[in-house]
């Protein structure tokens, strides 16, 4: 055993060594911060982790629950032992002054800088070994519990250091001279560690090593404890008086006061456990009786669940999957001891809508701690969520990026998942399996929750691979999951179920065959998969599918050619113009939606001139405009409002839109017209047809629910010809598969035929059904599709963190990136977009946010600043644009200096639009002219 360790065990704690100073009236002793953090860890253990989770952690550590609690408190308390090094202590001349003439700390103020978290990792291995923590066989450090805990604590700033070698531990000063060669440094690190251990009373020793999921839970507790204990307003009144000495008696007194206060610190931060009391489905949702799916779940699911597990629900849009999910989540939460819920959705728009529904549900059905967070990049601008400002500096005394805080404690991107309840984008959860700074904190935030994933079918190979890895972690952590889907293939369902089972420890293979509509349950303890239950749909319908093979003429002007897309649109819309009713026209790209809208304006002026007769919805409107249009659409095409007659035909109205209508809005149309798209998307769009109960439909529908698919063909060859303007929106092979499948389909029984068709369109032997003349082209394109999917999956495996069973005791695999993988650390591979902010510039160079020039641009003038309200005003004018458009940016397109301190604005593109002689508001970027008009941003 190292002599310094032996001597340090009986050395008194030197109170002159400081741990916090920024924002404080005077330096705060490091030992006080260590004990504060230990106290907070105890409060988090008691108030956030469930009894089930505490029991699992204790069992994995080989100690009883109280022993595990004290171990976790001890470890949290030791996180900043690395601050007892020359570089850190000398960083504040005033705080280090008392050490200046002490030979025990001769290097105070040394320029040999060593990050204190690194020093924690390097300095604690021998301490833990001296305490009897198991060491790895044959000197294998990654298998050593002593090293695992030290490495874990060294990651409290979000990244874990590499595994040390035995020789590095034995001769640490030779490799890290920043630890300090004067005897006081190492002796005091040990003395502080020993003091915290005595005061906390953590005499237990962990077993042979930490499982990966335990490492994530402990690391998360340590980080959150440190953050809470670092708040200036909590530290200031606790600074010891002059003359205070760090005797054991004084330390115990300080710790006791911290332990008494810590539960309130946790509550004030909004942390805690939500409760899900047992209630019948009808009590939870008393506005309507349960449908067949919901009733079957309510009757049968509770008897299957006795711990963590995964529920998979497959049903058409509009069949009440959200209510089914919330009921199922409540059942799972009670059985698994979960203390929260996170509802993950594919888009910010769907997240905003779900936030309101979860809030309503929680208000009536959830007890305990009910802090509810809305989580996506623009959440703080949501009218339903008063968040903090992304980028403002707050009152933290921590020494790195932790010092940045936005608004209230929970309302920052890194902390939102710590809230007991949340609704947001799937990206917030998937980031937990990317090796990014504090990524493991997202896993910690999910560990004590039920994760609900909506639209589980809607993710491409990259995101699906990340979801597979996330479900593996959820299974290992004993965290329940609910998956919802309208069009989930059997193969996709099988991979998701297998991932959860693998994480839970089940190694055998099982066949998964989802039913539609229906559900199945995966037991998180045994790995057993219940037989999928088929349920009757209360909204069974027959969908007539009409194919119109058309020549693509979106960009042409003048009279449409015979057989063209524009001619087909005119024929399809005309009956509604004369006979009333609502039509959805769904386009593939924004450009095509804008051109289609302009064509229908010219073709049906009587429709365009009437308020609400013709609308356009896509992503390339300024945010406030898109929000206004979306709200208008929900009023016009949503459920009949109070007092609105449901027994009359609605006035003629057409909505031209892009894919944004597939998931974000609850709309009902009498006819759905769509450009060709993969089958799953077509079925989603068809779900907007006859979605709500109306006694009367227009006569021109002939009582038939209809989806019309406009399929682009080559006029000469008479076969599918994917327009070049579609780019990479859809894979050509999937379009070929969909086109071929629809050739023999005139009707689709919804939901009866849906699962079969979705599985069939992805069948491996699909090419055999094609004519020989088309088979070679299909097989070539399909091979390219499969190769691209395989490449994305391989890239995901290359980038994503290891599974919980594959870490091998090396926590650096949770935060280390493979060389060259930096650009791949994203949840949406290949997302090509930029954020632009539009401002109106007049002839004198003045700028405004409105065309009339009445609303000034925040931060526009030299020396001006932008506050939160100003950022909100600017973001209401933000427009997403293709990334390629931003490549030609010049100095004119650079945002003002005042905007750059706000993260949401720093990378934006400025679009200064000016009015020309023709009255149009335009600007140039690169070689492209952009126009801002009633159809949003368009490229001419």
N, C-alpha and C positions, 0 to 999 in steps of 0.2 A: 504494500500500500504506500502511496506517495506520502512523504514526510509532511508536505504542506497540508494534505488532507487531514493527517493526524493532528497537526498543530492547530489547524483551523477549527477543529471540532470543539476546542475549548477556548478559543479566542473570543474576547468580547466584541460585540458589533460596534463599529465606528460610525457614529451618527453624523460625522462630517461628510460622508459620501452622499451625494445628492442624486435624486432620480427625476425630479420635475422642477421646472423653473419658469418656463414660458407662461406669461400672463399672471404669474403669482407675485405676491408682495415680497417673498423671499424663497430661497430654495427649500424644497421638500425632501427630506431624507429618503434615500432609495428603499430602506427597510420599511418605511411607512407605506410606500406605494406597493411594495410586495405584499404586505399584510392586507392592505385594502383590496387588492386584486384577489387574494385568496378568499377574503370574506364575500366578495361579489360572486365568485365561482360557487361558493356554497349556496348562496341565494338562488343562483341560476339552476343549480342541481335540484334544489327543492321546488322552485317555482316554475321552471320551464320543462325540464325533463319529466316524463311520465314515470309512474311506478314501474311499468313494464320495462321501459328503457333503462332505468336505474338498475333493475334486477339483472338485465342482460349484460350491462357493463360490468357489474360486480362479478357475475359468473365468469366473464371472459378474463377478468384480472385475477381470478382465483381468490377473492376476498369477500367478506360480507359487505352489505350495502353501506354500512357506516364507514367501514374501512375504505371502500371505493370512493365515497364522498370525500373523505379527508385526503386521500391520495390526489384526487382531482384538484382539490383546493391547494394542496402543497405545490403541485405542478404549476398551476396558474400563478401562484405566488413567486415561483422561481423564474418566471419568464424574463425578468429584467436584471437578473444577476450579472449579465454581461455588461451592464453599465459600470461595473466596477473595473474599469480599465483606464489607462492613462489618457487616451484620446478623448473619451467621453467626459471624464471628470474635468479635463482641462479645457473643454469647449466653452465653459463659462468661467471667466477669470475671477469674477466675484465669488462664485460658489466654490471654486478650487483654491482660493486664497488660503484657507486654513490648513491646506495640505502642503503649501509651498515649502516650508522648512522642515517637513517630516521626512527623514531618510527612508522610512518604510514605503513612502510614495514618491520616490525621487524622480520618477518620470512624469509626474502630473503635468499635463500640457504638452506632452510629447506629440510630435507631428506624425508619429507612426499610428495612423488612424486605423481602427478596426470597428466595423459596425457592431453595435452592442448585441444585436440578435445573433450575429455570427459568434461573438464571444460567449454568449449563453450556450450555444451548441457545443463549442469546443471546451468550455470550462466545466460542464456538468457531467460529462461521461464518467470521469474518475470519481466524482462525488457519489453518483448513483452506484457505481461499482463498490465503493466503500460501504454503502448502506446495504449491500447484499442483493442488489438487483441482478437477476440472471444475466450471464454473459454468453455470447454466441459460442457455439462449439468451434474448436480449432481457430479461435480468434476472428470468426466471421462477425463483423460489427453489425451488419444489417439484421442479423438474427439475435443480437444482444438487446434485451429489454432496456439496459442502461443506455445504450446508444439510441434506441428508438425514442425514448422519452426525451433525451437531450436534443435530438434532431427535431422532434415535434415542437419543443419549446423554442428552438431557434427559428421556427417558421412563423412566429407570431406577428410578423409584419407582412405576411401574405405569401412568402416564398420559402421553401425549405432548402437548406444547404445539402450538398452532396454527402453521401455516406463517407465517414472518416475511415482511415486505415488504422490498424493497431499501432503502427509506428508513429502516426500523427498524434494519437492520443497520448502515447508514452513520452513523446518529446514535443509537446504542443508549442512551447516557446520557440523552438527551432523553426517551426513552420509558420507560427503566428506571433511574431515579436510584439505585436500590438497588445497582447494580453498583459504585458508588463513584467519585466524581470525582477524588479524590486519585490521583496518578499511580502510586502503589505497587500499587494493586489490579489494574488492567489489566495492568501490566507483570509482576506476579508470576503472573497467570493464564497469560500467554504463556510466562514463564520455566519454570513448572512443566510446561506442555505440551511445550516444547522439550526439557526435561530427560528426561521420560518417553520421548519419541521417540528421543533419543540412546541412552539406556540400553537400551531394548528393541531398537533397531536397525531401526525400521520406516521405511525411507526410501521404500518403494514408494508409489505413488499409485493410487487406484482408478480404474476406467474412468468411463464417462459417467453412471453412476447405479446405484442398488441395486434389483434386483427385490424385490417385496414379500416373497417367501419368504426371501430373504437377510436382509432387515431383521428378520424375526421370529427367525431363527436367531441373528443377532448380538445383538439386544436380549435374547434369552433368556440367551445366554452372559454378557453384561454383568451382568445382574441376579443370576444365580447366582454369578458370580465375586465380586460385591460382598458378597452374603450370606455366602459362605464366608470371605472375607477380613475380615469384621466381627466374627467370634467373639472374645469377650473373652479366652478362654483361649489363643487363638492370638496375639493382639496383645500381651498383657501381657509375655511374655518377650522380645518384639522391640522394645520401646520403647528408643530410643537412649539411651545414657548421657549424663549431663550433660557439656556441652562438645562434643557431637557437632556436626559441621558438614556441611551438605548439599553437599559437593563431588561432582564427577562420580565420583571414585574411591570415595567413601563410598556414593554411591547405587548404583553398580554392585555393590559388595560386598553391600549390603542386598538388592538384586534377586537376586543369585546365590543367597543363602541362601533367599530366598522361593521361587525356582524349584526348588530342591532339595527343599523341604518340601511344595510345593503338591500334587504327586501323592498324597501320603499324606493331605492334607486332603480331597482329592476322594474317596479310598477310604473314609476314616472316615465321610464323609457318606452313604455307600451308593451313590454315583454310579459310573457306569462303563458298560461294554458287556457284554451277555450274548452268548454264542456258541451257535450252533445247528448242531452237527456233523451231517454227513450220515448218516442211518440209515434203514434200510428200515422200512416201517410196522410190520411184525411185531416189529421190535426195540424200537420206541417203545412199543408197546402189546402186551406179550407175554401179557396175560391172556386175550385172545380173538383169533381170526383176523379179518382185515378182511372186512367185508361187501362187497357189490357196489359201492356208492358209494365206499367207502374204497379198494377195490382199483383201481377205475378211475382215481381221483385219483392214487394212488401210481404207477400205470403210465404215465400220460400227462401229468400236470402238469409234472414236472421238465423235460421236453423243450420245453415252451412258454415257460418262464421264463428270461430272461437279464438281468433288471433289475427295477425296481419295477413293480408291476401290481396289479390287483384281481381277486380270486377271489370268485365268487358261487355259493353252494351252496344249492340248494333241495331240501328233503326233509322227510318227515313227522317228527313228534316221535318220539323213540325210535330213529331210524335212524342214530345215531352221528355227528351233525353236529359235536359238540364235538371228537371225535378227528380227524375230517376237517379241522376248522379248525386244530387244533394242528399237524397234519402239514403242511397247506398253508402255515401261517404260517412254519414252519421252512424250507420250500423257498423262500418269498419272501424271508425274512430273509437267507438265504445269498446269494441272487442280487443283492439290493439293498444288501447290506452293513448291514442294520439291526442295531441292538444291543439290541433289546428287544421287548416285547410288551405290549399292553394289551387285555384282554378286557372289552368293554363290554356291559352287560346292562340290561334294562329296570327291574329292581327291586332293592332292597337284599337281599331274600331270595335272589334268583337270584345276586346278586353274592357273597353269603356262601358259597353252595354252589359256585360256580365258583372261588372263591379256593382252596378245598381241592383241587379238581381240577387247577388250574394249578400249585399247589405240588407236587403229586405228579408232574405231568409234568416240571416244571423240575428236581426232584430227580434224575430219571432221564435227562433228555435235554438239559439246558441246561448250558453251561459258562461260565467267566468270572465276571463280576459278576452275582449272582443275587438282589439285593435285591428282594423281592416286597411290594408294597403292596396293601392292601385299601382301596378308595376309595369311600366314600359318607359321608353326614352322620353316621351312627352307627357307623362302622367301629371306632372306638376302644373300643366296648363289646362288640365281637364276641368270643365265647369262643375263636375261632381266630386272633385277631389282637391282639397286645399293643401297642396304639398309645399315643401320648402323650395327655395331657389337653387337650381343646379349650378353651383359655383361660388356661392357666397362663403366667406370665411367665418367660422364660428369659434366658440370659446373652449377650445381643447388645449391641454398642456402637453399633448404627446409630441414626439420629436420628429415625425415624418408626415406622410400623406394622411395619416390618421387625424391630423389636426384640421383637415378640411371637413366641414359639415354643412349640410344644406337644410336650413329650416329646422323642423322638429327632428328629434333623434332618429326615428325610424325612416324618415322620408328621404333617403338617399338610395341610389342604385345598389350599393353594396349591402345595405342593411334591410331593405324592404322585405326580403324573404324571412327575416327574423320575426316579423309581426305574426301573431297567432293566425290571422286570417288574411288572405290575399287573393286578388284576381289580377291577371296580367298576361303578358305574352309568354309563349312557350320558351322563347329565347332566354328569359330570366332563369329558368330551370336548367336548360341545356348548357348554359355557360358553366354550370357546376362540373361538367365532365370535360371541360377544356382546360389545359394547363396554364391558366391565367392567374394573375395576382388575386389572392383571396377567393379563387374559384371554390376551394373546399368549404368556404363559409356558406355558399349557397347549398351545398349538400347538407351541411349542418342545419341550415334553416328548414330544409325539407324533411329531415330525419324524424321529426316529431309531428309530422303533418300527414294528412291524406292528400295525395297529389291527384288532381283530376285533370286529365288531358282530353280536351275537346278536339274534334276533327282529326282524330289520330291517323286518318287516311291521307291527310292533305299535305304530307311532307315528302319531299324527294329523297333520293338515296342518301344524301349527306345528312340531312336532319333526321332521317329515320335511323341511320347508324348511331347518331348521337343519342337519340331516344332509347335505342336498345341498350346502350351503355348506362344511361341514366336509370333505366328500369332495373338493371343488374345491381346498381348501388342501392336502389330503393328496397329491393328484395333482401340484400345483405343487412341493411339497417333496420329491417322489420317495419318498414313504413308502408302503409296501404296505398293502393293505386286504383283509380277508376279510369278506364279508357272508354271514350265515346266515339262512335264513328257512324257515318251514314253509308259509306261504301268502302269497307275494309276487306281486302282480299284474304283468303284463307292463309296464303303464304305469309303475308304481312302480320296477320294475327298470330300465326305460329311463332314467328321470330320474336315478337314482343312478349308472348307468354313464356317462351324458352328463356329469354333474358331474365325475367323476374324470378323464374324458378332456379336458374343458375345462381343468381345472387343469394337466394334463400338456401342453397346447398343441395338442391335436387340435381342429380347428374344424369338420370335416365331420360330418354326421349319420349315424348308423347305427341300424338296426332291431335291437331286442333282444327275443328271444323265449325266455324261460327254459323249461327242461324240468323235469318233476317226476316222480320225483326226478332230479336232474341237477346240472350245474354248467357255468359258462362262465368264461373268463379274458379280462381286459382288459390289454393290454400298455401299461405306463406310459410307454414311450419312443415307440412308433409310434402308439399309439391303436387298434391293431388289436383287434377283438373276435373271439375264437374262436367257431366255431359251438357253440351250446349242446349239451352231450352228455346224452343220455337214458340213464339206467342202470336196470337191473332192481332192484326192491326185494326184499330178502330177507324182508320182512314184508308182502307183498301180502295184502290182506284185503278182504272185502266188508262194508261197513257198512250195516246196515239202518236206515233213517231212518223213524221213526214220528212222525207229527204228531198231537197231541191238542189240539183246539180247545177251550179252557176259558174259563169265566167267572172273573174275578179276584176271589178272596174271601180274600185273605191276612189282612185285618184282622178278619174275622168270627169269632165264637165259635159254639159249638153244633154241631149236626149239619150236615155239608157239604151244600149243595144239589146236586141232580143236575146233572151237567155242569160242576161247579166244579173249580177247580185242586186244592183239598184232596181232593176225591173221587178225582180222577185219581192224586194222589200215594199215597193209601191203597191203591188198586188196584195200583199199580206196585211199592210196597214190600212188600206183603203176601207175595208168593211167597218173597222172601228171608227174611222173618221165620220162615216155616214150613219152608223148604227150604234155608236157608243161602245164603251168598254175600254179596258186597259191592256196595253201591249208592252212587253219587254223585248228590246232588241239588244242582244249581248254580243259585243265585238271583242276581237282578240287583242287589239292594241289601242292605246289612247288616240293615236293619230287617226286610226280608222273610225273610232267612235266619234271624233270631232267631225270628220268628213261626212260620216253617215248622218249626223245631226244636221249639218248644213244642207245636205241633200234633201232631207225630209222637210226642212224649213222651206226650201224652194218649191218642193213638190206639193206640199199641203199647207199653203199660207193660212188657210182658215184655222188649221190646227195650231200653227205656231203663234198666231196673233192672239189666241185666247189664253188667258192666264192659266197656267198649269197644263196646257194642251200638249206641250212638247218639252221634255226635260232631258238634261245631259248630266251624267254622273261618272266621274273617273277620278284618278288619284292626282291629276296635274292641275288642280285648282288650288289657289291659296287656301290655307287651312280653314279660315273662317267661312269662306265660300263653300267649301266641301261640307262643312258641318251644317251650314244653313240648308244646302240642297238635300243632304241626307235627312234632315228633320222634315223638310217639306215632303220628301218621298214617303217617309213613314206615315205622315198624316194622310197623304193622298192614296197610298197603296197598302197601308197597314190594315189592322183589324178595324172593323166598323166602330167608330167612336160613339160615345153616349149620345143618344138622340139621332144618330145618323141611320137612315133606313137601310136595311140589308136586303130589302125585297124589291129594289129598283136597280136598273142597269146604271152603272156609273158613267159619267160624262166621258167622252172620248179623251184619252190621254195616252201618250207614248213616252216611255223612258228608254233612252239610248244609254247604255252603260258598258263598262268593262267587267272584269272578274270581281270587282269590289262588291257586286250584289250577291255573290255566291254564299258569303258567310256572315256579312256584317249587318244585314238588315232583314227584318221580318216583313216581307212584302208579298202581295198577292196580285196576280195578273190573270187576265182571261185568256191570253195567248203568250207563249214564250217562243221567240225566234232567236236562234243562236248560230253564230258561225261555228263551223266544225271545231270540236275540241275533244280531248280524251273522254272516254265514256263516263268516268266518274264525275268529271266537271259538268257534262251534259245532264246527268241525272240530278246533280245539285241544282242546276239552273231550272230544270223541269220542276223541282220542288217548290219553285216560286209560282207555279201555276196552280190556281184553285187552292191556295194554301189555307184560306179561311172560309168559314161557313158563310155562304151567301145563297139566298133562296133563288135568286135570278141571275142568270148569265146571259150575255148578249145572244140574240137569235142567230147571228152568223157563226157561232161556235157549234151549232147543231147538237148541243148537249155533249160535246166531246172535248175532253181535256187534251190539249194538243201541244206537242213540241215540234217545231219546224227547224231542221238543221240545214243550213246553207253550206253546201260542200263545194269547195273550189275545184274546178276541173280544167284540164287543158282542152280547149275547143277542138283542136285537130285530132288529138289522141283519145279524147273522151275518158280520161282517167284522172285520178286525183293529182292535183298540182298545188302543193303547199305554197302560198304566196311568199315571195322573198321578204316582204315587209314584216312578216311574222317573226323573222329572226329565230331566236332560240326559245321563244315563249313555250312552245310544245315540241316534244320529240316527234319527228316525222314518222317514226315507226309506230308510235302509239296512235297517231292520227290514221295511219294505214290500217292498223288493227281495228280501230273504232269504225272506220268507213266500211271495211269488209264485214264486220259483225252486223252493222245496221242494214246491210244489203238485204238480209233475210228477215229483218225485224220490222213489222208494221205496228205492233202493239207491245207494250211492256206492262205486265201486271205489277203494280206497286203496292206492297213490297215483294210479292211472291217471286217475281223473276229477277229481282235486283242482284241477289248474291250470286246466282248462277251466271248472270251476264258479266258481273265484275270479275269473277274468277275466270270465266271463259276468255275474256279479252286479253288476259295475261297468260293464257295457257301456253306451255312450251311448244306444243304441236300445232299451234295456230296456223302456221303456214300451209299445212296440209289441206286446209279447206279452200285455198285460193286456186284460181286457174293457173295452169303452168306458166302462162305468159307473164303473170304478175308475181309469181313466186320468187323468182331470182332477185328482182328489185326489192321485194319485201324482206327476203332473208339477208340481203346486204344491209339494208337499213336497220333491221332488227339486231343484227350482229353488232352494228355500231352502237345501238342503244344499250345492249347488254354490256358491251365493253365500257361505255361511258359510266354506266351504273356501277360496274365492278371497280372502275378507277376511283369513283367518288367514295365507295365503301372502303377501298384500300387506303385512300387519303385520310379518311376519318379514323381508321385504325392507326394510321401513322401519327396522327395529331392528338387524338383524345387521350385522356388519362387512362391508366390501367384499370382493370376491374378490381374490385375489393379483394379478390382472392389471388390477384397476380402482382400485387405491390411488392411482395417479398420482404416486408419490413423496411422498405426504402421510401420514405415519404416525399422525397424529391420528385418522384414520378407523378406527384399530384400537381406540381407547379413548374417543372422543367420542360422546355420546348425542345424538340428535335431541331438541329441546325437547318435553317432554311424554311422552317414552318411558320415563321411569324405572320405572313399574309393569310395563313389558313386558320388563324385563331378567331374564327367567326362561326356563328350558328347558321348562317345562310351563305353557303358557298356560291361564289360568282355573283353575288348581289351587286348590280352595277347601278349605282344611284348617287346623287348628290342632293344637298338641300340648298335651295335658292331662296333669297328674300327679295321680293319685288318692291321697289320704291319708284314713285313718280317724280320725275325731274322736269322742272319748267324751263322756259327759255333763259331765265336769269341764273340758272344753276341751283335754285332752291329745290328742296326735296320734301316730299310728303308721303304719307302712307295711303292717301286716298286720291282719287282722280281729281276731286275738286280743290285739292291743295289746302284743306283745313286741318289735317292731322299731321303735326310735325314728326319727323323721324327721330326717335331717341338716339342720342349719342352721335348725331351727324356732324355737328360743328367741332372745331378744334378745341380740345380740352374738356369737352362735355363728357358726362358719365351716363351709364345706363343702369337703372335700378330694376328690381324684379318686375314691376309693372311695365317698364319699358321693354324688357325682354319678352314678356307675354304679348305685348302689342306687335313686336317684330315677328314673333313666331306665328301669330295669326295671319301674317302675310307670307309665310314660308310655303314653298312649293317643292315637292320632290321632282327632280329632273333626271334624265339618263346621265350616267357618269361620263359618257362620251361628249356630251355637250359642254361639260366643265373643262375639258382638256384644253380648249382654246382660250381660257380665261387670261385676262391681262390685269394690269394695275387697276383699271377701271372697275374690275369685278372683285376687287379685294375689299373685304368688310372693313369698316372704320376701326381704328385702334380700340375705341371704347367697347366694342362688341367682343373683342378677342378674349377678354378675361372670363367670359361665359362659355362653358363647354359646348352648349347647344348652338352657339353662334360662331365659334372660332373657326370652324372648318366650312362655313357656309359660302355660297357664291352670291355676290351682290348682282342683281339684275336691275340696273337703272333704266327704266323705260321712259321714252320721250315721245311726245305727240308730233306726228309728221303732218304735212300739208293735207294728207288724205284723212286726217282725224284718227289714225290708228296709233296705239301706244306700242312702240317696238324698241328693241335694242339688238345689238350684234354681239355675238360671242364666237370667237374663231371666225369661220367663214359662214356662220349660220345666222339668219335673222329670226328672232323670237318675237312673237306678238302676245300681248296680254289683252284678253277680250272676254266676252261673255262665255266663251267656250274654254276658258282657262289659258294656260300657256301652250301655244302651238308653234311649230317650226314651219317656216315658209321656204 
